Structures are given as structure tokens and as C-alpha cells.
Amino acid sequence: QVQLVESGGGLVQAGGSLRLSCAPSGRTFSTNRMGWFRQAPGKERAFVAAIRWSLGTTYYAESVKGRFTISRDNAENTVYLQMMSLRPEDTAVYYCAAALNEKGAYDYWGQGTQVTVSS
């Protein structure tokens, strides 16, 4: 069974930075894409960023462009989300996800890590 384990969440003041990490545990698998999503209280889960594992191509939601950076470490099979210039509206539970295929739904999800940005 594949599990994705996120870490790095916490409480930070507006304007601060955090780095989230996500790594799989359990059975290994070949990843095509990995992404970060977030869910704020009372809202649906929303896309934040994604990266294609082989080429490193990245994609971002408009709301985080220029502030967040997604990256991967092939050797460690780990994906990171560097978040800078954080705003109170970035407060959410952040989820890591992995997809086996180039398109379509993500196959595996982490349990989430809380990010709280105080004003």
C-alpha cells in the first residue's frame, strides 16, 4: 500500500515562509505527476501546484504564482512546496498527491498538513 506523508506545516506570520515536504512510504511506485492541493475551512479542495516527474515541468494556480515553488528530489522521491510571502488567505490544510498517469485524477493522497498564516 502506498502512503504519502506530508511534513513542514505550521503557524507563520503574514509575509513569512514555510517549506512543505512529501514523500511516499510503503510500496514504491513510478510517479508521473505530483501535486499540492489545499482546502481552506468551508471551501472545496483546490489545486495549488504540480510537477511532472520526468521533465520537471511545473504548473501553478494563479493565486500562488511568483510566491510558491514546487520542486522534486528524484533520488529521495520527494516533492517540496516552498511557500514565500504567505498571506492569511493561504491558511488551509495542504495535501500532497501523486498520479501514475500523464492525465486524469491523482491516484494517491496524503493526509494533509495544516498551514496557518496569521495577520
Buried (B, 14 or more C-beta within 10 A) or exposed (E): EBEBBBBBBEEBEEEBEBBBBBBBEEEEEEBBBBBBBBBBEEEEBEBBBBBBBEEEEBBBBEBBEEBBBBBBEEEEBBBBBBBBEBBEEBBBBBBBBBBBEEEEEBBBBBEBBEBBBEE
